[in-house]
Amino acid sequence: MVLAAWLILAGALTAGTLVFGRPVSNDASIPGTDAQRAHDLMRDGFGPGYDAGGTLQVVLYGKDGPLIAGERKRAVERAMADIREVPHVVQVDSPFRVGGISRNLVIGVIAVRLSGQGSDGLAESSRLVSAAVEPLRAAGVEAVLADNGTPADKEIKTGSSEIIGVACALLVLLLAFGTLVAALVPVFTAIISLGVGLGVIGLLGHLVDVPKQASVMASMIGLGVGIDYALFLLSRHRKLLADGVPVHESVRRTAQGAGGAVFFAGGTVVIALSALLLGGFPMLRTLGWITGISVVCAVLTSLTLVPALLGLLGHRINALRVPFVGPRRDAAHSAASGWAGLGAWVARRPWRVLVVAVAVLGALAAPALGLKLGPADDGYADRGQDGRRAYELMEAGFGAGSNGPLIVVGELDAAVAVSDPPAPAVTRVGDRLAEVPGVAHVSPPKINVSGRSVLFQVVTEYAPSDPRAGDVVRAVRGLRVPGAVLHVGGEVAGMADASDRIAERTPAVIGVVVLLSALLLLLAFRAPLVAIKAALMNLISLGAAFGALAIVFSYGLGSRLVGLDPPVSAQDSSLSTLFFSVPIDSYVPLMLFAVLFGLSMDYEVFLLTSVRQSYQRLGDNRRAVAEGLGATGRVITSAALIMVVVFVAFIAYPDPLVKVFGVGLAVAIAVDATVIRGLLVPATMVLLGRLNWWCPAWLDRVLPDLSIAGHGEDDDEPPVTAGPEKELVPTGRS
């Protein structure tokens, strides 16, 4: 019944998204900022193209000669006529105008203004406009659509990355379990979980604004935790079966012990993602709680679908053994003994291990001081994408700043008429803008219908990703023009405001994530020092992840290795093509912090659960640490390896944003599962001794009885002799 219910739910949600679609939003608004005020004013009475419909740009390149020559010019005019027939197109600006064609006459821009379709229809309009200029391409003129959105608007589609990740995870599971059936259970569970999660997210697009990045974030996180949680449950179940416990009793004990750990581990991920609600960036806030949906689905399938599959399969879970692959029972025991030996080795020299581990982690985190934040424009996109080609053509024909013009809207003290020459207040604004250092061109003014606002398009000398473009934004905002109050919008200004807002809210987000995660661990283990220490350990692993990001992207030592190409402006020397820096969008570190903090806490929960159980049975802290590490080391390593290969698979995707997440997540999980859980955590637990599990009497009375550590293994239960399956009454603590 449980299996059928999940299959029906996944099928229904997938069918629903196919029938009704997956609406996404390109709304990257940041309420209360100057850029948002400029955009609000821009949509007020300035005519077509400035409302929710937007503007498209078709960039033309005459490969065989000037665009104004003979047949090429006639082909351009025919294409413009076809574009006018596209629904929602209200104005088409010819490239044969001032500012519409380059000085060498081979690069031009057709500006297409839309109205009445809403932002959700922009993708469909882009497709129709691109089809309308197909005859122009046949005439030998290259025509590509420019990406007019911000980095937050980009739609990220995956597919091959998920397939590669699943294939690699299946290989790791085969090596870990040695049987095809056992290896397929976590993969099948994760796919069902991901299907349900993506279905829910897709249909939510009809009710709320769902960012275009939601699907890739849900895929990355949902696939990783879905396989990991099922792996922990399956490992515990197979161990109990090997000990002679009947199938249904083994499933009960697995759900009671490892299932509780999965519940708390998933809870920490959801809490960390939910803290993004405090980020002050609506797109980031929505990304947080929507990505949390995939984690909730992973937890629910692990706690329901996995036990159902284990009960259905019975001892057939070990069927279809792969020859020469996977550990036999003696090999598994040897691996566990190896991890236990590492724990004992650490326990004998905790101070030395602590110093070495801290030194290694400090060296890994040190490069993070040079992390370079900023908007990653289309100059860093994949060379095969239209957005990058259009970016390069615009830069060659009109200058780097043409790819990210500033939208300056002035609120006038008194209404003015649309006149020739312009009103004195309007002239003053234009003159002051032209005097700002770094401004290359100021467009003629445009007055709105009320006469109370004037709009200028300001082209700077710098690319959108150049920090100097942000300096121009600040300089324009610093202007004081009599009779007008200036507001600056556009991609560069919007990302600058987003960066300032996130920097302002980051301390609050970090504090809430650490506090709530520590509180959840306190409820799970009833040990204040363990909860505080776990939170600090996670912060250390985050430092290593940001250090890796700085090395690869900010210092550029691995930008080529992850498949990035330098922008044209950076190709001044052979050295720059090998090592070039790539700016990281300002909201990415905060998003990575939330995701990584939650994922790192997963392994902490599983390790602490095992150590606590051993301590309750043995009463010896050193032995408990060694035994706990021995019991969980192999499965945590396998789980971490699966996550790492899943995240590394996403590095192959051409979008720089996905590459940043892939590198950061993979490095953090690798460091967390090795240096942190293998060395640092055992060393600190040995040094703390009995204080690990100390809890003041008053706090023990206040905390609700939600502990997962006291009944996870049920080792106090008598062994059950093998025999016919029957209904068993649970024993031990409830």
Secondary structure, DSSP 8 states (H G I E B T S, - for coil): -HHHHHHHHHHHHHHHHHHH----B-----TTSHHHHHHHHHTSSS-TTSSTT-EEEEEEEETTS-TTSHHHHHHHHHHHHHHHTSTTEEEEE-SSSTTTB-TTSSEEEEEEEE-SS-GGGHHHHHHHHHHHTHHHHHTTEEEEE---S-GGG-----SHHHHHHHHHHHHHHHHHH-BHHHHHHHHHHHHHHHHHHHHHHHHHTTTS--BTTHHHHHHHHHHHHHHHHHHHHHHHHHHHHHTT--HHHHHHHHHHHHHHHHHHHHHHHHHHHHGGGGSS-HHHHHHHHHHHHHHHHHHHIIIIIHHHHHHHHGGGGG-SB-TT-S--HHHHHHHHHHHHHHHHHHHHSHHHHHHHHHHHHHHHHGGGGG--BS---GGGS-TTSHHHHHHHHHHHHH-GGGGS-EEEEEEESS-----SS--HHHHHHHHHHHTSTTEEEE---EE-TTSSEEEEEEEESS-TTSHHHHHHHHHHHT--BTTEEEEEESHHHHHHHHHHHHHHHHHHHHHHHHHHHHHHHHHHH--HHHHHHHHHHHHHHHHHHHHHHIIIIIS-SSTTTTT----GGGTTSHHHHHS----B-TTHHHHHHHHHHHHHHHHHHHHHHHHHHHHHHH--HHHHHHHHHHHHHHHHHHHHHHHHHHHHHHHTSS-HHHHHHHHHHHHHHHHIIIIIIIIIHHHHHHHHGGGGG---HHHHHHS-S--SSSSSS-TTS------S-------S--
